[in-house]
Amino acid sequence: MSSSLSVNVADYLNDKELVKKTLSIPILADKLGKRMGINFSVLLTETISQQADEWLTPQAKKQ
């Protein structure tokens, strides 16, 4: 018998407790992102949420 649990990762990523991270990106990505008005923290958080949802979704649901 197997069971699964569905978790909305985005709910947990909206937590107000923040952790400061330092990372390096290519200079062109930085320049383009600034020109486009991209909030790098929001983009990173949203991307992690999407990736986590995909990673946590069982293969059977993807097909």
Backbone hydrogen bonds, N-H to C=O, Kabsch-Sander energy under -0.5 kcal/mol:
donor,donor_aa,acceptor,acceptor_aa,energy
9,V,7,V,-1.1
11,D,8,N,-1.1
12,Y,8,N,-0.8
12,Y,9,V,-0.7
13,L,9,V,-1.9
14,N,10,A,-1.0
15,D,12,Y,-1.2
18,L,16,K,-0.6
30,D,26,P,-2.0
31,K,27,I,-2.7
32,L,28,L,-2.8
33,G,29,A,-2.5
34,K,30,D,-2.4
35,R,31,K,-2.3
36,M,32,L,-2.2
37,G,33,G,-0.5
37,G,34,K,-0.9
38,I,33,G,-2.7
40,F,38,I,-0.9
43,L,39,N,-2.6
44,L,40,F,-2.4
45,T,41,S,-2.4
46,E,42,V,-2.8
47,T,43,L,-2.4
48,I,44,L,-2.5
49,S,45,T,-2.2
50,Q,46,E,-2.3
51,Q,47,T,-2.7
52,A,48,I,-2.7
53,D,49,S,-2.3
54,E,50,Q,-2.2
55,W,51,Q,-2.5
56,L,52,A,-2.6
57,T,53,D,-1.2
61,K,58,P,-1.1
62,K,58,P,-0.9
62,K,59,Q,-0.6
63,Q,59,Q,-1.0
